[in-house]
């Protein structure tokens, strides 16, 4: 049997100690969303270029 702090399974919930961390993670999430959108646009442009030839 498990003892001490490892007795229960972790819930996967994260707690952040400061608002700065939350703001930083929000900024990172926005940057990743913008990068994904840009990749999709480039991918769509590449597929159109294939048909134009």
C-alpha positions as CSV (number, residue, x, y, z in Angstrom):
1,X,0.0,0.0,0.0
2,X,1.1,3.5,-0.7
3,X,2.1,5.7,2.1
4,X,2.2,9.4,2.8
5,X,1.7,12.0,0.1
6,X,1.6,9.4,-2.7
7,X,-1.5,7.6,-1.2
8,X,-4.0,9.3,-3.6
9,X,-3.8,9.7,-7.3
10,X,-3.1,13.2,-8.6
11,X,-6.2,15.0,-10.0
12,X,-4.3,16.7,-12.8
13,X,-5.5,20.1,-11.6
14,X,-2.9,22.8,-11.6
15,X,-2.7,25.7,-9.2
16,X,-0.7,28.8,-10.0
17,X,0.9,30.9,-7.3
18,X,0.7,34.3,-9.0
19,X,-1.3,36.3,-11.5
20,X,1.9,36.8,-13.5
21,X,2.1,33.0,-14.2
22,X,-1.6,33.0,-15.4
23,X,-1.0,36.0,-17.6
24,X,2.2,34.4,-19.1
25,X,0.3,31.2,-19.8
26,X,-2.6,33.1,-21.4
27,X,-0.1,34.9,-23.7
28,X,1.6,31.6,-24.6
29,X,-1.8,30.1,-25.4
30,X,-2.7,33.0,-27.7
31,X,0.6,32.8,-29.5
32,X,0.1,29.1,-30.1
33,X,-3.4,29.7,-31.5
34,X,-2.1,32.4,-33.8
35,X,0.7,30.2,-35.0
36,X,-1.8,27.3,-35.7
37,X,-4.0,29.7,-37.6
38,X,-1.0,30.9,-39.7
39,X,0.0,27.3,-40.4
40,X,-3.5,26.5,-41.6
41,X,-3.5,29.5,-43.9
42,X,-0.2,28.5,-45.3
43,X,-1.4,24.9,-45.8
44,X,-4.5,26.1,-47.6
45,X,-2.4,28.4,-49.8
46,X,-0.1,25.5,-50.7
47,X,-3.0,23.2,-51.7
48,X,-4.4,26.0,-53.9
49,X,-1.0,26.5,-55.5
50,X,-0.9,22.8,-56.4
51,X,-4.1,23.1,-58.3
52,X,-3.0,26.3,-60.1
53,X,-0.1,24.6,-61.8
